[in-house]
Amino acid sequence: MPFTHYVIFGENKPYKDVEEYKKQWADYEKALKKHNLKMVGPFGPFGVSEDAAVIIEGSITDFEKYIGSEAMEKAPMTKARTISLWKMP
């Protein structure tokens, strides 16, 4: 079954105020769209040590192209880890 969603946890990059934080996420969302990926979030996760999370939706092919791309560099978090998900039938 192909992967369709990617839950990414990480630590927030530094920001000076809420407006800058929102802009970082908006810029990241625009960059993802260039890779045919959709962002759901951001979220504040509970139960993990990281303080930021996002869900990316898209094909595994597009997600693989995203890895190491300029879009990935725009992610407003560091030290990220990913859980890949597929939709149950």
Phi, psi and omega in degrees: 000134182284145176290144181230340183222148184224115178267120184244126177249143177195181177262135179303138168288155180300146175211153185270333179202175184298323180297318177295320178300313179297320180295320177302315180291323178295318178296321178295317180299318177298318180295322178296321181301328178294342178253017180060032179246146181248136179262134171242121182123197016281166180231157169257106186285155176237134177098004175228163183283339181287156181251006178218149177208154178210153174248129177252135179243132178163178182287157178296326179297314179292322179295320178296323178292330179292325183299124180082003183275174175297330178295319180296324178295333180279352179305130182281026178218158179237174178050045185278152171225152188235141171245120180268138183234150170239155181280128179290145181292000000 
